[in-house]
Amino acid sequence: MQKKGHFWKVLSCILITVFFIPSAVVAGDKVYKMKAESVYGPMSKTTTEGLFRFLDLVEEKSQGKIRFQRFSSGSLAKAKEALDALEVGMFDVLLSYPSYYAGHVPEGQIFLIPYLFKSMKAIYDLWYNTEVGTMVSETFREKGSVILGPQFLASNVVATRKQISTLDGFKGLKIRAPGGVGSKTVETMGAVPVMLVGAEIYTALQRGTIDGYVYPLYSTWDYKFYEQAKFIVQPSLGYIITFIWMNKRTFDGLPSDLQKILMDAGKEHAAYLLDWAQKSDEKIWGQLATKGVKPVTLSEPDVNNLVENLKARVWPTYNQNARCKKILDICIKYEGWE
């Protein structure tokens, strides 16, 4: 009887081990636990769709061999210091906006250039089917981070409190801009750039401190900016593209199969977000129409004039070194601006 009892206890332990302990542990494989940070809020689409969905995909594809502890709102490091913090190893994965790091890696600013890219699909193709993705990635690797993939989020638009039908109508207007290329773009349009964080835009519109803003299309709906600014200038300035980075030492310390899973997941997630962002823009335009928001399309001569001015005054500011110039030349040729 004792032998039979012992047998069933052993069998029970085996069954529990097989069915209730994750396969990665059963196989004796190491589980890599990582900290992942979004500089945006926990409910922001940039965090939920941009980062957390990617982390879910990696955990699934790695069968639990890679697991993430998730942080948001810059709780591990504030936005402008986050890339430095990642590269020195304070955490392992970061989603953020490359404009914060213009002085650190100028090559990473390529997708911020206004009117250069004619569609989000063109940016995806340039990243994965030309040298652009490789060259931008190389610059970050040299600093200590690995780009796992670009993230497509929304059109980048100019919205105004009053209807602006011509380029001349922007002269003297105070337009919220993110700094850097964004501020230079606003100046080229004839307006005065005003530096404000996103949380300050609604109140500034309400008080008349600003006449409009440059911000992602979805923000007009999500943050109810439509209550203060009902006119959105078309064509859009460009597109909001963020990156997901991994600390290079973390990445290099992974087995090759897990490195491949991360890069494959990055490309798959980029394709998903490309489709999601395009559909999201269409949906938001429909929602905004119910609130009286109107697209205001500049005339073809005005658009051509603006593009020529941007090409002369703003696009060349990207050329801070030979690699930047080569990246920009590829993009200009690809989009037919020559």
Phi and psi in degrees as a GROMACS rama.xvg file:
@    title "Ramachandran Plot"
@    xaxis  label "Phi"
@    yaxis  label "Psi"
@TYPE xy
-62.2498  -39.5141  GLN-2
-65.2173  -41.3842  LYS-3
-64.0504  -40.7119  LYS-4
-62.8924  -40.7918  GLY-5
-65.1961  -39.9379  HIS-6
-59.2509  -46.9668  PHE-7
-68.2495  -33.1197  TRP-8
-64.2312  -44.3052  LYS-9
-63.1645  -44.6628  VAL-10
-61.8496  -40.4479  LEU-11
-62.1978  -42.2775  SER-12
-61.954  -40.9833  CYS-13
-63.3106  -45.1892  ILE-14
-63.4369  -41.197  LEU-15
-62.1908  -42.2724  ILE-16
-62.0987  -45.0369  THR-17
-67.3957  -43.7018  VAL-18
-93.219  -19.9663  PHE-19
-116.409  -13.0409  PHE-20
-96.6891  131.569  ILE-21
-52.6639  148.548  PRO-22
-60.5279  -34.3901  SER-23
-61.4922  -36.6964  ALA-24
-74.7032  -41.0214  VAL-25
-58.1733  -41.298  VAL-26
-74.4466  -6.13461  ALA-27
79.897  10.8021  GLY-28
-78.6803  150.798  ASP-29
-73.2759  138.829  LYS-30
-98.5869  123.381  VAL-31
-95.5501  111.725  TYR-32
-98.6199  127.877  LYS-33
-131.126  156.091  MET-34
-102.812  128.905  LYS-35
-121.805  134.623  ALA-36
-125.097  132.934  GLU-37
-108.386  136.587  SER-38
-78.9957  -5.22371  VAL-39
-98.5914  168.888  TYR-40
-66.8186  161.307  GLY-41
-65.4021  -23.2246  PRO-42
-101.604  -2.87079  MET-43
-65.4039  141.291  SER-44
-59.9889  -31.7765  LYS-45
-60.6764  -36.3748  THR-46
-80.2778  -50.4677  THR-47
-70.3926  -49.4713  THR-48
-83.6971  -39.0733  GLU-49
-73.2711  -45.6166  GLY-50
-106.764  -55.6596  LEU-51
-62.4568  -36.9328  PHE-52
-65.1708  -37.7054  ARG-53
-62.8041  -43.3694  PHE-54
-62.3586  -40.2122  LEU-55
-58.8396  -42.7623  ASP-56
-63.7401  -42.7947  LEU-57
-66.1447  -43.2252  VAL-58
-60.8668  -39.6772  GLU-59
-68.0943  -48.6921  GLU-60
-67.5039  -29.6434  LYS-61
-87.4319  -0.324163  SER-62
54.5957  41.3718  GLN-63
82.5472  3.4968  GLY-64
-74.3564  -23.8312  LYS-65
-118.678  127.803  ILE-66
-133.236  146.772  ARG-67
-120.98  137.854  PHE-68
-95.713  129.646  GLN-69
-107.929  135.373  ARG-70
-133.601  154.87  PHE-71
-146.986  179.681  SER-72
59.3271  27.2805  SER-73
62.3228  32.5286  GLY-74
-70.8938  -22.7031  SER-75
-93.6716  -31.2925  LEU-76
-163.729  139.804  ALA-77
-65.5915  156.434  LYS-78
-50.0447  -50.4669  ALA-79
-73.3446  -17.0844  LYS-80
-103.732  -2.76974  GLU-81
-65.6541  -39.6592  ALA-82
-67.2426  -41.749  LEU-83
-58.9344  -43.1538  ASP-84
-63.2055  -40.3699  ALA-85
-61.9429  -46.3317  LEU-86
-68.7967  -25.421  GLU-87
-90.4625  -1.40574  VAL-88
95.2546  18.1928  GLY-89
-67.693  -29.2555  MET-90
-153.296  -177.012  PHE-91
-109.988  -32.1489  ASP-92
-134.135  141.582  VAL-93
-138.74  135.882  LEU-94
-113.943  125.374  LEU-95
-158.531  179.291  SER-96
-100.887  127.495  TYR-97
-63.0041  -20.5777  PRO-98
-63.1029  -23.0108  SER-99
-65.2385  -19.0771  TYR-100
-120.763  29.7491  TYR-101
-58.4238  -38.8318  ALA-102
-74.9092  -19.8614  GLY-103
-85.9873  -47.7605  HIS-104
-139.904  90.0036  VAL-105
-62.2983  -28.8267  PRO-106
-59.3027  -28.4646  GLU-107
-71.1142  -4.8871  GLY-108
-89.8233  2.64553  GLN-109
-56.3045  -39.3304  ILE-110
-82.4419  2.05251  PHE-111
-89.931  -9.9372  LEU-112
-68.3798  123.521  ILE-113
-70.1598  139.809  PRO-114
64.875  2.06879  TYR-115
-71.7903  -40.2679  LEU-116
-103.264  131.549  PHE-117
-89.6867  -11.1881  LYS-118
-163.093  159.846  SER-119
-65.4143  -34.6507  MET-120
-61.5579  -36.6102  LYS-121
-62.1906  -38.6074  ALA-122
-66.2733  -42.2794  ILE-123
-59.2593  -47.4705  TYR-124
-65.2623  -40.8788  ASP-125
-62.0233  -38.7769  LEU-126
-67.2851  -46.1263  TRP-127
-97.6834  -17.828  TYR-128
-117.887  4.02867  ASN-129
-132.224  -174.902  THR-130
-73.8659  -11.5777  GLU-131
-58.132  -50.6688  VAL-132
-58.9274  -42.5804  GLY-133
-64.586  -44.793  THR-134
-68.0748  -42.6463  MET-135
-63.4624  -42.8597  VAL-136
-61.9062  -40.3125  SER-137
-59.1534  -39.2215  GLU-138
-64.8602  -38.7304  THR-139
-72.4706  -36.1678  PHE-140
-59.4204  -38.8757  ARG-141
-62.6587  -25.8436  GLU-142
-91.6695  -16.3238  LYS-143
118.152  16.9982  GLY-144
-137.337  154.009  SER-145
-118.205  124.571  VAL-146
-78.0484  121.524  ILE-147
-87.1419  -19.9835  LEU-148
166.151  154.053  GLY-149
-80.8236  152.71  PRO-150
-121.857  124.052  GLN-151
-96.5609  127.433  PHE-152
-123.636  -43.3916  LEU-153
-175.6  166.697  ALA-154
-71.6613  147.706  SER-155
-101.689  118.407  ASN-156
-123.618  162.252  VAL-157
-106.816  123.66  VAL-158
-118.54  146.344  ALA-159
-133.816  156.944  THR-160
-74.8554  -34.5074  ARG-161
-117.632  157.949  LYS-162
-71.0833  126.749  GLN-163
-115.443  110.47  ILE-164
-99.784  -14.2905  SER-165
-133.129  161.896  THR-166
-64.0895  -35.6005  LEU-167
-62.1113  -24.7081  ASP-168
-66.3837  -15.6154  GLY-169
-82.7574  -12.6966  PHE-170
-58.8403  123.251  LYS-171
83.2548  -9.29837  GLY-172
-68.7472  147.02  LEU-173
-96.3557  113.229  LYS-174
-118.638  125.146  ILE-175
-64.1021  130.779  ARG-176
-136.635  155.979  ALA-177
-83.2311  3.04294  PRO-178
92.7209  175.383  GLY-179
56.6668  -129.432  GLY-180
-60.5254  -36.7831  VAL-181
-60.7372  -43.3294  GLY-182
-68.48  -39.2214  SER-183
-63.7701  -35.6826  LYS-184
-64.8649  -46.1743  THR-185
-60.3865  -41.9937  VAL-186
-62.5501  -40.9096  GLU-187
-64.5575  -29.4749  THR-188
-76.5855  -8.18636  MET-189
97.3655  0.220079  GLY-190
-95.1048  175.191  ALA-191
-107.329  116.81  VAL-192
-72.8385  138.417  PRO-193
-123.4  124.048  VAL-194
-83.6762  115.538  MET-195
-140.393  146.531  LEU-196
-77.6566  161.472  VAL-197
-55.7723  -38.2307  GLY-198
-66.2398  -16.1528  ALA-199
-95.496  -7.8943  GLU-200
-65.8188  -48.501  ILE-201
-58.0372  -50.2112  TYR-202
-63.0214  -38.5543  THR-203
-65.0581  -38.9486  ALA-204
-64.4067  -44.2322  LEU-205
-60.7021  -40.2772  GLN-206
-86.4709  -8.48235  ARG-207
80.0988  12.6166  GLY-208
-65.1123  -31.8779  THR-209
-128.483  156.051  ILE-210
-99.7424  -9.43953  ASP-211
-179.94  -172.257  GLY-212
-155.322  157.111  TYR-213
-105.974  121.392  VAL-214
-166.295  164.209  TYR-215
-60.5622  146.599  PRO-216
-54.5049  -43.8243  LEU-217
-62.565  -24.3486  TYR-218
-65.494  -29.8459  SER-219
-60.4448  -34.5944  THR-220
-87.3526  -51.3112  TRP-221
-60.9305  -39.239  ASP-222
-102.926  10.2354  TYR-223
58.3676  32.6051  LYS-224
-63.101  -21.6411  PHE-225
-60.879  -19.6089  TYR-226
-68.7834  -21.9831  GLU-227
-116.971  -23.9786  GLN-228
-136.01  108.818  ALA-229
-107.738  11.7966  LYS-230
-127.973  123.601  PHE-231
-116.066  120.956  ILE-232
-74.0874  136.189  VAL-233
-124.454  147.289  GLN-234
-67.1627  160.28  PRO-235
-64.6357  155.55  SER-236
-66.8351  -32.5253  LEU-237
167.479  -143.272  GLY-238
-139.397  148.612  TYR-239
-87.0764  113.771  ILE-240
-121.866  120.774  ILE-241
-107.985  171.22  THR-242
-122.433  153.202  PHE-243
-109.074  121.764  ILE-244
-110.576  154.24  TRP-245
-125.734  142.916  MET-246
-54.9003  130.612  ASN-247
-63.1925  -38.4564  LYS-248
-65.9976  -37.5038  ARG-249
-62.2022  -47.9571  THR-250
-62.4556  -47.4172  PHE-251
-65.6868  -23.797  ASP-252
-82.5149  -3.53499  GLY-253
-87.4858  150.904  LEU-254
-60.1634  154.733  PRO-255
-60.9962  -33.5217  SER-256
-67.1074  -35.0505  ASP-257
-75.9165  -33.3919  LEU-258
-60.0462  -43.2805  GLN-259
-64.2583  -40.4333  LYS-260
-59.6153  -43.2081  ILE-261
-62.5932  -46.2747  LEU-262
-69.7689  -39.6193  MET-263
-64.8109  -40.8588  ASP-264
-64.0376  -37.9796  ALA-265
-60.5995  -43.3018  GLY-266
-69.6318  -42.253  LYS-267
-61.9978  -42.33  GLU-268
-68.0858  -37.4551  HIS-269
-61.7405  -42.2138  ALA-270
-64.7392  -40.6859  ALA-271
-61.0798  -47.4866  TYR-272
-68.0603  -32.1002  LEU-273
-58.5487  -48.4201  LEU-274
-66.6649  -43.3187  ASP-275
-62.0359  -43.8683  TRP-276
-66.4139  -40.464  ALA-277
-63.9998  -43.7835  GLN-278
-68.4162  -36.0657  LYS-279
-63.5976  -42.9977  SER-280
-58.7953  -45.4507  ASP-281
-61.5838  -43.5824  GLU-282
-63.1645  -42.8809  LYS-283
-68.1929  -37.6101  ILE-284
-58.0717  -41.4899  TRP-285
-64.3392  -41.6969  GLY-286
-65.5007  -41.7423  GLN-287
-66.0991  -31.9355  LEU-288
-61.8073  -31.5395  ALA-289
-70.5184  -14.8875  THR-290
-105.18  10.6164  LYS-291
82.0916  12.2281  GLY-292
-77.728  136.02  VAL-293
-124.417  136.483  LYS-294
-76.7867  137.645  PRO-295
-118.687  111.135  VAL-296
-94.1301  123.552  THR-297
-67.7877  150.381  LEU-298
-66.7166  159.267  SER-299
-59.7703  -42.9785  GLU-300
-61.052  -38.7354  PRO-301
-65.78  -41.9954  ASP-302
-63.9504  -45.0117  VAL-303
-61.3104  -41.2167  ASN-304
-63.8666  -43.6546  ASN-305
-63.3309  -45.3474  LEU-306
-61.2487  -42.9541  VAL-307
-62.1552  -40.9392  GLU-308
-66.3188  -40.1737  ASN-309
-64.9395  -41.6843  LEU-310
-61.273  -34.5022  LYS-311
-83.1306  -35.6854  ALA-312
-107.229  -31.9028  ARG-313
-106.829  -48.2011  VAL-314
-55.4883  -42.6542  TRP-315
-64.8877  -19.6112  PRO-316
-65.585  -18.0732  THR-317
-71.7551  -26.4786  TYR-318
-76.7392  69.3364  ASN-319
-88.6654  -10.172  GLN-320
-160.38  176.843  ASN-321
-64.3241  -35.4325  ALA-322
-68.0768  -41.5284  ARG-323
-57.7155  -45.2032  CYS-324
-61.4579  -41.0456  LYS-325
-66.2286  -41.7573  LYS-326
-60.7157  -47.7411  ILE-327
-63.3204  -40.9406  LEU-328
-60.9286  -41.3856  ASP-329
-62.2473  -44.164  ILE-330
-66.5475  -41.9534  CYS-331
-61.4238  -45.7469  ILE-332
-65.5583  -43.1416  LYS-333
-61.0833  -39.7453  TYR-334
-89.1941  2.41223  GLU-335
74.4578  29.7544  GLY-336
-90.0314  -3.33054  TRP-337
